[in-house]
């Protein structure tokens, strides 16, 4: 996920290219060096005890308790990094910049572990890498845009790997892009392409409320729009039934059932990926001039005692949908708390009613999904204004209090019964189908 407090400034695309070059021991040596760097950094972490205050709800009141927790302080001073680099360079036969890539990857991995650990999602276990790969820095890459060649230095002034992408299927998409970092493996390379993002054509902000079986959007001109995700849940549900049955008889024939499980897991994954790719492509084409605002949701804290709800929650793909859209549109994230319970008129906290209805004591009843996407839209406007300094905000005719295009006085309709427009994903086409 990108930095939630910044507007994206680059378009980043990654493609896979096959090669037949003999990398010799470079991937294995890089893996060994990377794990050694992680070992050294991990052994020099300074653990400090800190008292943490917690609370839990009892009725309408909260009870508090304290625990002592170890907080890691990762060594980041320049002297330590210099000594680490010099130590890892001993006996290294390839370009020294690969050592810099290993150190950068080691710090990135430990920082990621620390973030998850502080959020309660990781234990105090050192992260390690098992599969050989090489992280190639920009300083080792020369990109010839005219001929479509990417030259990677293996050993300075001695060995080079040249990848030609002019005949690749994606070349037309990235011919004006610059090459970023490259991940090398024994027979393939993952190449990152970057281009500065032009925000001058972004004219509207769209708030998106992520629900179990739909994406509900609020567009300042088109109103409430719903994109149906029932087909995605149907696909997952079909394969979940098959997989559960196979698991129940796994002990009878582990080898044969294991092969079948692998087959159906792959089929499920491929069909889900196909749906999400088509959904995000069709959504980005429908709103090419929009900044898309998603809630920064974390499913980890949403599970409850209802097993059916938990299973439906497992089948949701909010993070992956938003992540895929980051490659095709401008995406930002806002705080998700109370988006479906805050009255869009007076701002007071609302009570849930039966079904999709929420009620404000001052303003009446509203549809929960409509309220959710509208409040995400409002928070998106405020965030864009903040990030862009209040000037040049790319929004067409929209202020925080303006609502649907057919309501010139800016008044909010009480509980729209249905979305103004509904779409489904066309699995055989290139555009969302209106229903």
C-alpha positions as CSV (number, residue, x, y, z in Angstrom):
1,X,0.0,0.0,0.0
2,X,1.2,3.6,-0.7
3,X,1.7,6.3,1.8
4,X,-1.9,7.2,2.9
5,X,-1.0,10.8,3.5
6,X,0.3,11.6,0.0
7,X,-1.3,12.0,-3.5
8,X,0.4,9.5,-5.9
9,X,2.9,11.2,-8.1
10,X,4.0,8.3,-10.4
11,X,2.4,5.6,-12.5
12,X,4.3,2.3,-11.7
13,X,3.9,-0.8,-13.8
14,X,5.8,-4.2,-13.5
15,X,6.2,-6.8,-16.2
16,X,8.0,-10.2,-16.4
17,X,10.6,-10.9,-19.1
18,X,12.3,-14.3,-19.7
19,X,16.0,-14.6,-20.2
20,X,18.6,-17.3,-20.9
21,X,21.6,-15.6,-19.3
22,X,23.7,-17.7,-16.8
23,X,23.7,-15.6,-13.6
24,X,26.0,-18.2,-12.1
25,X,25.9,-17.8,-8.3
26,X,24.6,-14.2,-8.2
27,X,21.0,-15.0,-6.9
28,X,22.2,-17.5,-4.3
29,X,25.0,-15.2,-3.1
30,X,22.6,-12.3,-2.9
31,X,20.2,-14.4,-0.9
32,X,22.9,-15.4,1.5
33,X,24.1,-11.8,1.8
34,X,20.6,-10.5,2.4
35,X,19.9,-12.9,5.2
36,X,23.3,-12.1,6.7
37,X,22.4,-8.4,6.7
38,X,19.1,-9.2,8.4
39,X,20.9,-11.2,11.0
40,X,23.3,-8.4,11.8
41,X,20.6,-5.7,12.0
42,X,18.4,-8.0,14.1
43,X,21.2,-8.7,16.6
44,X,21.8,-5.0,17.0
45,X,18.2,-4.0,17.7
46,X,17.8,-2.3,21.0
47,X,14.7,-3.6,22.9
48,X,13.1,-1.2,25.3
49,X,10.3,-1.9,27.7
50,X,7.2,0.4,27.5
51,X,4.0,0.4,29.5
52,X,1.0,0.2,27.2
53,X,-2.5,1.2,28.4
54,X,-5.4,-0.9,27.1
55,X,-9.2,-0.8,27.5
56,X,-12.2,-3.0,26.9
57,X,-15.9,-2.3,27.0
58,X,-18.2,-3.5,29.8
59,X,-21.8,-2.4,29.1
60,X,-21.6,1.3,28.3
61,X,-18.3,1.9,30.3
62,X,-14.7,1.0,29.6
63,X,-12.3,-0.8,31.9
64,X,-8.5,-0.2,31.7
65,X,-5.4,-2.3,32.3
66,X,-1.7,-1.9,31.6
67,X,0.9,-4.3,30.1
68,X,4.6,-4.0,29.6
69,X,5.7,-4.5,26.0
70,X,9.1,-4.7,24.3
71,X,9.5,-2.0,21.6
72,X,12.3,-2.5,19.0
73,X,14.7,0.3,18.1
74,X,16.3,-0.5,14.7
75,X,19.9,0.7,14.3
76,X,20.0,3.3,11.5
77,X,23.0,5.5,12.1
78,X,25.4,6.1,9.3
79,X,28.4,4.5,11.1
80,X,26.5,1.3,11.6
81,X,25.4,1.1,8.0
82,X,29.0,1.9,6.8
83,X,30.4,-1.0,8.9
84,X,27.6,-3.3,7.7
85,X,28.4,-2.5,4.1
86,X,32.1,-3.0,4.5
87,X,31.6,-6.3,6.2
88,X,29.3,-7.6,3.5
89,X,31.7,-6.5,0.7
90,X,34.4,-8.9,1.9
91,X,34.7,-11.6,-0.7
92,X,31.9,-10.2,-2.9
93,X,32.8,-10.8,-6.6
94,X,30.0,-8.9,-8.3
95,X,29.2,-5.2,-8.5
96,X,29.2,-3.5,-5.1
97,X,25.8,-1.9,-5.7
98,X,24.2,-5.3,-5.2
99,X,25.3,-5.0,-1.6
100,X,23.5,-1.7,-1.3
101,X,20.4,-3.4,-2.7
102,X,20.7,-6.2,-0.1
103,X,21.0,-3.7,2.8
104,X,18.0,-1.7,1.5
105,X,15.9,-4.9,1.2
106,X,17.0,-6.0,4.7
107,X,15.9,-2.7,6.3
108,X,12.7,-2.6,4.3
109,X,11.8,-6.2,5.5
110,X,12.6,-5.4,9.2
111,X,10.7,-2.1,9.1
112,X,7.7,-4.0,7.7
113,X,8.0,-6.6,10.4
114,X,8.2,-3.9,13.1
115,X,5.0,-2.2,11.8
116,X,3.1,-5.5,11.9
117,X,4.6,-6.4,15.3
118,X,3.4,-3.1,16.8
119,X,0.0,-3.7,15.4
120,X,-0.2,-7.1,17.0
121,X,0.1,-9.1,13.8
122,X,3.6,-10.5,14.3
123,X,5.6,-12.2,17.1
124,X,9.2,-11.6,17.9
125,X,10.5,-13.8,15.1
126,X,13.3,-12.8,12.8
127,X,12.2,-12.6,9.1
128,X,14.2,-14.6,6.6
129,X,14.2,-15.1,2.8
130,X,14.3,-18.6,1.3
131,X,14.0,-18.1,-2.5
132,X,17.0,-16.8,-4.5
133,X,16.6,-13.4,-6.2
134,X,18.6,-10.3,-6.9
135,X,17.5,-6.7,-6.3
136,X,19.1,-4.5,-9.0
137,X,19.5,-0.8,-8.2
138,X,19.0,1.9,-10.9
139,X,22.7,2.7,-10.9
140,X,23.4,-0.7,-12.5
141,X,20.8,-0.2,-15.3
142,X,21.1,1.5,-18.6
143,X,17.9,1.9,-20.6
144,X,18.0,2.5,-24.4
145,X,14.5,3.6,-25.2
146,X,15.0,3.8,-28.9
147,X,16.1,0.2,-29.3
148,X,14.2,-1.2,-26.4
149,X,17.3,-2.5,-24.6
150,X,17.9,-2.7,-20.9
151,X,21.5,-3.4,-19.9
152,X,22.2,-4.7,-16.4
153,X,25.7,-4.7,-15.0
154,X,26.7,-8.0,-13.4
155,X,30.4,-7.3,-13.0
156,X,31.7,-3.8,-13.8
157,X,33.4,-3.6,-17.2
158,X,33.2,-7.4,-17.5
159,X,29.8,-8.9,-17.6
160,X,26.4,-7.5,-18.6
161,X,22.9,-8.9,-19.1
162,X,21.0,-7.3,-22.0
163,X,17.2,-7.6,-22.1
164,X,15.4,-6.6,-25.3
165,X,11.7,-5.6,-24.7
166,X,10.9,-4.1,-28.1
167,X,9.0,-7.2,-29.2
168,X,7.3,-7.8,-25.9
169,X,3.5,-7.6,-25.8
170,X,3.6,-4.7,-23.3
171,X,6.1,-2.5,-25.1
172,X,3.6,0.0,-26.5
173,X,2.3,0.7,-23.0
174,X,5.7,1.5,-21.5
175,X,7.8,2.8,-24.4
176,X,7.8,6.4,-22.9
177,X,8.3,5.1,-19.3
178,X,11.6,5.1,-17.4
179,X,13.0,1.9,-15.9
180,X,13.0,1.6,-12.1
181,X,14.4,-1.2,-10.1
182,X,14.7,-4.8,-11.5
183,X,14.3,-8.1,-9.7
184,X,16.4,-10.8,-11.3
185,X,15.8,-14.5,-11.0
186,X,17.6,-17.5,-12.7
187,X,15.5,-17.4,-15.9
188,X,13.3,-14.3,-15.6
189,X,13.4,-10.6,-14.7
190,X,10.7,-8.5,-13.1
191,X,11.1,-5.0,-14.5
192,X,9.5,-1.9,-13.0
193,X,8.6,1.0,-15.3
194,X,7.8,4.5,-14.0
195,X,6.3,7.7,-15.3
196,X,5.3,11.0,-13.7
197,X,1.6,11.2,-13.0
198,X,-0.2,14.2,-14.5
199,X,-3.0,15.3,-12.2
200,X,-4.2,18.2,-14.4
201,X,-6.8,16.0,-16.1
202,X,-8.3,14.8,-12.8
203,X,-11.6,16.7,-12.6
204,X,-13.7,14.8,-10.1
205,X,-13.5,12.9,-6.8
206,X,-15.4,9.6,-6.3
207,X,-16.0,8.2,-2.8
208,X,-16.1,4.4,-2.7
209,X,-17.8,2.4,0.1
210,X,-16.5,-1.2,0.2
211,X,-19.3,-3.7,1.1
212,X,-19.4,-7.5,1.1
213,X,-21.0,-7.9,-2.3
214,X,-20.8,-4.4,-3.9
215,X,-18.8,-1.3,-4.3
216,X,-21.0,1.8,-3.7
217,X,-19.7,5.0,-5.3
218,X,-20.7,8.6,-4.9
219,X,-20.0,10.7,-8.0
220,X,-20.7,14.5,-7.7
221,X,-22.5,14.6,-11.1
222,X,-23.9,11.1,-11.6
223,X,-25.0,10.4,-8.0
224,X,-25.0,7.0,-6.3
225,X,-23.5,4.3,-8.4
226,X,-23.3,0.6,-7.4
227,X,-20.9,-2.0,-8.9
228,X,-22.1,-5.5,-8.1
229,X,-19.6,-8.0,-6.8
230,X,-22.0,-10.9,-6.4
231,X,-20.3,-12.8,-9.2
232,X,-16.9,-12.7,-7.3
233,X,-18.5,-14.1,-4.2
234,X,-20.3,-16.8,-6.3
235,X,-17.0,-17.9,-7.9
236,X,-15.3,-18.1,-4.5
237,X,-18.3,-19.9,-3.0
238,X,-18.3,-22.6,-5.7
239,X,-14.6,-23.4,-5.2
240,X,-14.9,-23.2,-1.4
241,X,-17.5,-26.0,-1.4
242,X,-15.3,-28.2,-3.6
243,X,-12.2,-27.5,-1.5
244,X,-14.0,-28.1,1.8
245,X,-15.3,-31.5,0.6
246,X,-11.8,-32.5,-0.5
247,X,-10.3,-31.5,2.8
248,X,-12.9,-33.7,4.6
249,X,-11.6,-36.8,2.8
250,X,-7.9,-35.8,2.7
251,X,-6.8,-38.5,5.1
252,X,-8.1,-41.3,2.9
253,X,-5.7,-40.5,0.0
254,X,-3.4,-37.7,0.9
255,X,-1.3,-37.8,-2.4
256,X,-4.3,-37.9,-4.8
257,X,-6.4,-35.4,-2.8
258,X,-3.4,-33.1,-2.4
259,X,-3.1,-32.9,-6.2
260,X,-6.8,-32.1,-6.5
261,X,-6.6,-29.5,-3.8
262,X,-3.7,-27.8,-5.6
263,X,-5.6,-27.8,-8.9
264,X,-8.8,-26.3,-7.4
265,X,-6.8,-23.7,-5.4
266,X,-5.1,-22.6,-8.6
267,X,-8.4,-22.5,-10.5
268,X,-10.0,-20.4,-7.8
269,X,-7.0,-18.0,-7.7
270,X,-7.0,-17.6,-11.5
271,X,-10.7,-16.9,-11.8
272,X,-10.6,-14.4,-8.9
273,X,-7.6,-12.7,-10.4
274,X,-9.3,-12.5,-13.8
275,X,-12.4,-11.0,-12.3
276,X,-10.5,-8.4,-10.3
277,X,-8.3,-7.4,-13.3
278,X,-11.4,-6.9,-15.5
279,X,-13.2,-5.0,-12.7
280,X,-10.4,-2.6,-12.1
281,X,-9.7,-2.1,-15.8
282,X,-13.4,-1.4,-16.6
283,X,-13.8,0.9,-13.6
284,X,-10.7,3.0,-14.5
285,X,-12.0,3.3,-18.1
286,X,-15.4,4.4,-16.9
287,X,-13.9,7.2,-14.7
288,X,-10.6,8.1,-16.5
289,X,-10.5,11.7,-15.0
290,X,-11.3,10.8,-11.4
291,X,-9.4,10.5,-8.1
292,X,-10.8,7.4,-6.4
293,X,-11.2,7.5,-2.6
294,X,-11.3,4.2,-0.6
295,X,-11.6,3.5,3.0
296,X,-8.4,2.3,4.7
297,X,-10.0,-0.9,5.9
298,X,-8.4,-3.7,7.9
299,X,-10.4,-7.0,7.9
300,X,-8.4,-8.3,10.9
301,X,-10.5,-6.3,13.3
302,X,-13.8,-7.0,11.7
303,X,-14.2,-10.7,12.4
304,X,-16.9,-11.6,14.9
305,X,-18.8,-14.6,16.3
306,X,-21.0,-15.1,13.2
307,X,-19.3,-17.8,11.1
308,X,-21.3,-17.0,8.0
309,X,-20.3,-13.3,8.2
310,X,-16.7,-14.3,8.8
311,X,-16.8,-16.5,5.7
312,X,-18.3,-13.7,3.6
313,X,-15.7,-11.4,4.9
314,X,-12.9,-13.8,3.9
315,X,-14.3,-13.7,0.3
316,X,-14.1,-9.9,0.1
317,X,-11.1,-8.5,-1.8
318,X,-11.2,-4.8,-0.9
319,X,-7.4,-4.4,-0.5
320,X,-6.6,-6.2,-3.7
321,X,-9.2,-4.2,-5.7
322,X,-7.8,-0.9,-4.4
323,X,-4.2,-2.2,-4.9
324,X,-4.9,-3.1,-8.6
325,X,-6.6,0.3,-9.2
326,X,-3.4,2.0,-8.0
327,X,-1.8,0.8,-11.2
328,X,-4.6,2.3,-13.4
329,X,-6.0,5.3,-11.5
330,X,-5.2,7.8,-8.8
331,X,-6.2,6.2,-5.4
332,X,-6.2,7.7,-2.0
333,X,-7.4,6.4,1.4
334,X,-9.4,7.9,4.2
335,X,-10.3,6.9,7.8
336,X,-13.1,4.4,7.6
337,X,-14.5,4.9,11.2
338,X,-18.2,5.7,11.3
339,X,-18.6,6.4,7.6
340,X,-21.9,4.5,7.6
341,X,-23.1,5.8,10.9
342,X,-22.4,9.6,10.6
343,X,-25.4,11.6,9.4
344,X,-24.5,13.3,6.1
345,X,-26.7,16.3,6.9
346,X,-26.0,17.2,10.6
347,X,-23.0,15.0,11.4
348,X,-24.5,13.3,14.4
349,X,-24.2,9.6,15.1
350,X,-27.0,7.5,13.7
351,X,-28.6,4.2,14.9
352,X,-28.9,1.1,12.7
353,X,-32.3,-0.1,11.7
354,X,-33.3,-3.3,10.0
355,X,-31.6,-4.1,6.7
356,X,-29.7,-1.3,5.0
357,X,-31.4,1.5,6.9
358,X,-29.8,3.9,9.4
359,X,-31.8,6.6,11.3
360,X,-30.8,10.1,12.4
361,X,-33.0,11.5,15.2
362,X,-32.8,14.9,13.6
363,X,-32.9,14.2,9.8
364,X,-34.7,10.9,9.3
365,X,-33.8,7.6,7.6
366,X,-31.0,7.0,5.0
367,X,-29.7,4.0,3.1
368,X,-26.5,2.7,4.8
369,X,-24.5,2.2,1.6
370,X,-25.5,5.6,0.3
371,X,-24.4,7.3,3.5
372,X,-21.1,5.3,3.5
373,X,-20.0,6.3,0.0
374,X,-21.2,9.9,0.5
375,X,-19.2,10.3,3.7
376,X,-16.1,8.7,2.1
377,X,-16.6,11.3,-0.8
378,X,-16.7,14.2,1.8
379,X,-13.6,12.9,3.6
380,X,-11.8,12.5,0.2
381,X,-12.5,16.2,-0.7
382,X,-11.1,17.4,2.6
383,X,-8.0,15.2,2.2
384,X,-7.3,16.4,-1.3
385,X,-7.7,20.0,-0.2
386,X,-5.2,19.3,2.6
387,X,-2.7,17.5,0.5
388,X,-2.8,20.0,-2.3
389,X,-2.7,23.0,0.0
390,X,-6.3,24.2,-0.7
391,X,-5.4,25.4,-4.2
392,X,-6.0,23.8,-7.5
393,X,-8.2,21.0,-6.1
394,X,-9.2,18.8,-9.1
395,X,-12.9,18.7,-8.4
396,X,-15.6,19.8,-10.9
397,X,-18.3,22.0,-9.4
398,X,-18.2,20.3,-6.0
399,X,-18.2,21.6,-2.5
400,X,-18.5,19.6,0.7
401,X,-22.2,20.5,1.1
402,X,-23.2,19.9,-2.6
403,X,-25.0,16.7,-3.4
404,X,-26.7,15.2,-6.4
405,X,-26.9,17.0,-9.8
406,X,-30.7,16.9,-9.7
407,X,-30.8,18.8,-6.3
408,X,-29.7,22.3,-7.2
409,X,-30.3,23.6,-3.6
410,X,-27.8,21.1,-2.2
411,X,-30.4,19.3,-0.2
412,X,-30.0,15.6,0.6
413,X,-32.8,13.2,-0.4
414,X,-34.0,11.1,2.5
415,X,-32.9,7.5,2.0
416,X,-32.6,7.0,-1.8
417,X,-34.2,3.5,-2.2
418,X,-31.9,2.4,-4.9
419,X,-28.6,3.5,-6.6
420,X,-29.0,6.0,-9.5
421,X,-26.9,3.6,-11.7
422,X,-25.9,0.0,-11.2
423,X,-23.2,-1.9,-13.1
424,X,-21.9,-5.5,-13.3
425,X,-18.5,-6.6,-14.6
426,X,-18.5,-7.9,-18.2
427,X,-16.2,-11.0,-18.1
428,X,-16.2,-11.1,-21.9
429,X,-15.9,-7.4,-22.7
430,X,-14.0,-4.3,-21.9
431,X,-16.6,-2.1,-20.2
432,X,-18.9,-2.3,-17.2
433,X,-22.5,-3.3,-18.1
434,X,-25.3,-1.1,-16.9
435,X,-28.2,-3.0,-15.5
